């Protein structure tokens, strides 16, 4: 079994989900009392959030590279960034660290393609929705997926829900209803599926909240990590 290097804490709410998903799947596949070999670097998310707000992505890249190199030195066979937004600096991390990076957009793109979907709506932080370099560009280039994003008002509200509520462990009914309405708008514009492109969103939004397939990036990423660890 390969050792997974997790770059987590962004936020810790979703990192706990990653940890549970990976270990439960390893135990399901191998049976007995097996669990995953994991090295975790958990950031203080407040420090990362401040850098995001200031648009200091090179500083974020430096922090992920330092942490990723540390995990590789400690024995990680590959890395995964347990957050959609920080994939904006994935290319820098891949260039700087000697072990492979499991990019969150790749298992997502495979799942979308398997459903025969060509156009998908994307919800996430404002960075994920507005900066194509997080996942949208990779989906378009590697999988031919056209991405639709909510309008400016809805993007601001989704971002607020993520940072003011979900990252603080608040999963509120009214916010779930708001996200249902946003998804309905995207579907009305032609979205054939909805990407839950923030690792906290699947904690609040469920498949039954949309009339089209939803794609949980957290679960897809975690299961792909198990595939890679057990290959």
Backbone torsions as a table, in degrees:
resi	resn	phi	psi	omega
1	UNK	NA	131.5	177.5
2	UNK	-78.0	156.2	178.3
3	UNK	-94.0	127.8	-178.9
4	UNK	-90.1	130.1	174.1
5	UNK	-101.8	110.0	-177.7
6	UNK	-99.1	127.9	170.3
7	UNK	-99.2	101.4	-170.7
8	UNK	-122.1	-163.7	-179.2
9	UNK	83.3	13.0	-173.8
10	UNK	-127.1	61.6	3.2
11	UNK	-100.6	176.6	-179.7
12	UNK	-66.9	-24.4	178.9
13	UNK	-56.6	-48.3	-178.9
14	UNK	-77.2	-27.6	177.9
15	UNK	-63.2	-36.0	177.1
16	UNK	-65.0	-35.2	178.0
17	UNK	-66.7	-45.2	176.0
18	UNK	-54.1	-49.5	-175.9
19	UNK	-59.8	-43.5	179.7
20	UNK	-67.3	-45.7	-177.8
21	UNK	-60.5	-47.0	-177.3
22	UNK	-64.2	-47.5	-177.7
23	UNK	-67.5	-39.7	178.9
24	UNK	-65.4	-38.2	-179.9
25	UNK	-70.6	-39.1	176.2
26	UNK	-61.3	-44.5	179.5
27	UNK	-65.2	-38.9	178.5
28	UNK	-61.7	-41.2	-175.9
29	UNK	-77.8	-38.8	-174.3
30	UNK	-97.3	-14.8	179.3
31	UNK	67.6	-172.5	179.4
32	UNK	60.8	-138.9	-179.9
33	UNK	-110.5	28.1	178.1
34	UNK	-63.5	147.2	171.4
35	UNK	-145.3	167.2	-174.7
36	UNK	-76.8	150.1	170.9
37	UNK	-89.2	112.9	-173.2
38	UNK	-132.2	134.9	165.9
39	UNK	-113.5	127.1	-175.1
40	UNK	-119.8	126.5	167.9
41	UNK	-106.9	115.1	-177.8
42	UNK	-106.0	115.1	179.7
43	UNK	-76.6	156.5	164.4
44	UNK	-79.2	106.1	-170.6
45	UNK	-62.1	-28.9	179.5
46	UNK	-58.2	-39.4	179.8
47	UNK	-64.8	-39.7	179.3
48	UNK	-69.9	-41.9	-178.6
49	UNK	-61.1	-39.3	178.0
50	UNK	-61.4	-42.7	179.6
51	UNK	-66.6	-38.1	177.0
52	UNK	-60.5	-48.7	-178.0
53	UNK	-59.8	-35.6	179.9
54	UNK	-84.0	1.4	-179.3
55	UNK	60.6	34.7	-178.6
56	UNK	-99.0	66.7	-174.5
57	UNK	-71.7	-28.1	177.6
58	UNK	-66.4	-33.8	176.8
59	UNK	-69.1	-37.8	175.8
60	UNK	-63.7	-43.1	178.0
61	UNK	-58.1	-44.0	179.9
62	UNK	-59.4	-41.1	-178.7
63	UNK	-68.0	-41.5	179.2
64	UNK	-68.8	-37.4	178.4
65	UNK	-63.9	-44.8	178.9
66	UNK	-61.2	-45.2	-179.7
67	UNK	-67.5	-42.8	-179.9
68	UNK	-63.4	-40.6	177.7
69	UNK	-63.8	-37.3	177.7
70	UNK	-64.2	-41.1	177.8
71	UNK	-65.8	-41.5	178.7
72	UNK	-63.0	-42.7	179.3
73	UNK	-63.3	-31.3	-178.6
74	UNK	-83.5	-4.3	174.6
75	UNK	120.4	3.9	177.8
76	UNK	-66.3	132.9	179.3
77	UNK	-85.6	-25.4	173.9
78	UNK	-155.6	164.9	-176.4
79	UNK	-116.7	155.5	169.1
80	UNK	-142.9	136.5	175.5
81	UNK	-90.9	114.1	-174.5
82	UNK	-84.4	57.2	-176.0
83	UNK	-172.9	137.0	176.3
84	UNK	-70.6	-51.2	-170.5
85	UNK	-54.9	-42.8	-174.8
86	UNK	-69.7	-6.6	174.3
87	UNK	-68.5	-6.2	172.7
88	UNK	-60.6	-25.0	179.2
89	UNK	-111.0	19.6	-178.0
90	UNK	-61.5	-39.1	-177.7
91	UNK	-63.1	-40.7	178.1
92	UNK	-63.2	-41.0	178.9
93	UNK	-64.6	-44.0	-179.8
94	UNK	-60.8	-39.3	-179.0
95	UNK	-70.2	-31.5	-170.3
96	UNK	-92.2	-24.5	-173.4
97	UNK	-109.2	141.7	-169.2
98	UNK	-79.6	-8.0	180.0
99	UNK	-106.7	157.3	-177.8
100	UNK	-64.5	155.2	173.4
101	UNK	-112.8	127.6	174.1
102	UNK	-86.2	102.2	-175.0
103	UNK	-75.4	135.7	-175.0
104	UNK	-64.4	-26.6	-177.4
105	UNK	-74.9	-20.5	-174.0
106	UNK	-72.7	-52.2	175.2
107	UNK	-64.8	-29.2	175.8
108	UNK	-64.3	-48.8	179.8
109	UNK	-61.5	-38.0	178.5
110	UNK	-64.7	-40.1	-179.5
111	UNK	-68.2	-40.3	178.7
112	UNK	-64.5	-45.6	179.9
113	UNK	-62.0	-39.8	-179.3
114	UNK	-62.1	-26.7	178.2
115	UNK	-86.8	-3.2	-179.1
116	UNK	73.3	22.7	-176.8
117	UNK	-91.5	132.8	179.6
118	UNK	-109.1	-20.2	-177.7
119	UNK	-133.0	124.0	-176.0
120	UNK	-130.8	144.5	173.5
121	UNK	-85.5	145.3	-176.5
122	UNK	-122.7	124.5	172.1
123	UNK	-118.4	141.6	179.3
124	UNK	179.5	-161.6	173.4
125	UNK	-65.3	164.9	-179.9
126	UNK	-62.8	-29.2	177.9
127	UNK	-65.6	-44.4	180.0
128	UNK	-65.2	-39.8	-178.3
129	UNK	-75.5	-32.3	-172.4
130	UNK	-101.9	-20.1	-179.8
131	UNK	-108.6	106.2	-175.3
132	UNK	-59.2	-23.9	-176.9
133	UNK	-68.9	-9.4	178.2
134	UNK	-71.1	-65.1	176.3
135	UNK	-140.4	-26.6	-171.9
136	UNK	-61.3	-44.2	-179.0
137	UNK	-63.1	-41.9	-179.5
138	UNK	-65.3	-38.7	178.0
139	UNK	-64.0	-41.1	-180.0
140	UNK	-67.2	-44.6	-174.0
141	UNK	-74.3	-42.1	-174.7
142	UNK	-89.2	-29.2	-171.7
143	UNK	-124.2	-4.9	179.0
144	UNK	69.2	26.7	-178.2
145	UNK	-89.4	124.5	174.8
146	UNK	-83.6	132.8	-175.5
147	UNK	-110.7	131.1	172.6
148	UNK	-108.6	138.0	176.8
149	UNK	-118.9	155.1	178.0
150	UNK	-62.5	165.4	177.2
151	UNK	-70.8	171.8	-171.6
152	UNK	-58.6	-41.7	-179.1
153	UNK	-64.7	-43.5	179.3
154	UNK	-68.8	-37.0	177.0
155	UNK	-60.6	-42.3	179.7
156	UNK	-63.8	-39.9	-178.7
157	UNK	-70.9	-39.6	176.5
158	UNK	-61.3	-44.9	179.8
159	UNK	-60.3	-42.3	179.4
160	UNK	-62.3	-44.6	-179.8
161	UNK	-59.6	-43.3	-178.8
162	UNK	-63.4	-49.4	-172.7
163	UNK	-83.1	-34.9	-177.2
164	UNK	-87.6	-18.4	-175.7
165	UNK	-124.0	-63.9	-169.2
166	UNK	-63.1	-43.0	-179.5
167	UNK	-69.8	-12.1	177.9
168	UNK	-103.9	10.7	176.7
169	UNK	80.3	17.7	179.0
170	UNK	-103.9	117.5	-178.2
171	UNK	-121.9	93.6	-165.1
172	UNK	-102.9	140.3	179.6
173	UNK	-56.2	-47.2	179.8
174	UNK	-60.1	-35.2	178.4
175	UNK	-70.6	-36.4	175.5
176	UNK	-61.0	-40.9	178.7
177	UNK	-65.3	-39.5	176.4
178	UNK	-59.2	-44.8	-179.1
179	UNK	-67.6	-33.4	174.3
180	UNK	-59.7	-42.9	-179.0
181	UNK	-67.1	-39.1	178.1
182	UNK	-63.1	-43.6	179.2
183	UNK	-62.8	-39.3	179.1
184	UNK	-62.1	-38.1	177.6
185	UNK	-64.7	-42.8	179.2
186	UNK	-63.6	-40.0	178.3
187	UNK	-64.4	-40.2	178.2
188	UNK	-63.3	-26.4	178.2
189	UNK	-85.7	-2.7	175.6
190	UNK	115.8	4.1	177.8
191	UNK	-66.3	127.2	178.7
192	UNK	-93.4	-8.6	177.1
193	UNK	-158.8	163.3	-179.6
194	UNK	-123.6	126.5	176.6
195	UNK	-92.2	120.5	172.5
196	UNK	-85.8	84.2	-168.5
197	UNK	-91.4	32.7	169.1
198	UNK	-138.3	133.9	-172.1
199	UNK	-68.3	-12.9	173.8
200	UNK	-87.0	-24.7	-172.9
201	UNK	-57.8	-40.7	-179.0
202	UNK	-66.2	-13.7	175.3
203	UNK	-70.2	-29.5	-177.6
204	UNK	-102.2	-45.2	-175.1
205	UNK	-91.9	133.4	-178.2
206	UNK	-116.6	160.2	-177.8
207	UNK	-53.9	-34.2	-177.8
208	UNK	-72.0	-6.3	179.9
209	UNK	-81.0	-7.5	179.6
210	UNK	-131.7	152.5	-179.6
211	UNK	-87.9	0.6	176.7
212	UNK	-125.6	167.3	179.4
213	UNK	-60.3	141.5	173.2
214	UNK	-108.1	151.2	-177.5
215	UNK	-122.7	110.1	-176.7
216	UNK	-85.9	102.3	-175.5
217	UNK	-63.7	-31.3	-179.9
218	UNK	-63.0	-52.0	-177.8
219	UNK	-65.3	-44.2	179.8
220	UNK	-60.7	-42.6	-180.0
221	UNK	-65.8	-44.9	-178.6
222	UNK	-63.5	-43.0	-179.1
223	UNK	-69.2	-34.8	176.1
224	UNK	-65.2	-34.1	177.1
225	UNK	-64.8	-38.1	176.7
226	UNK	-64.9	-43.7	176.7
227	UNK	-54.7	-45.8	-176.5
228	UNK	-69.5	-37.9	-178.7
229	UNK	-68.9	-32.2	-175.2
230	UNK	-98.8	-2.4	-178.9
231	UNK	-66.1	NA	NA
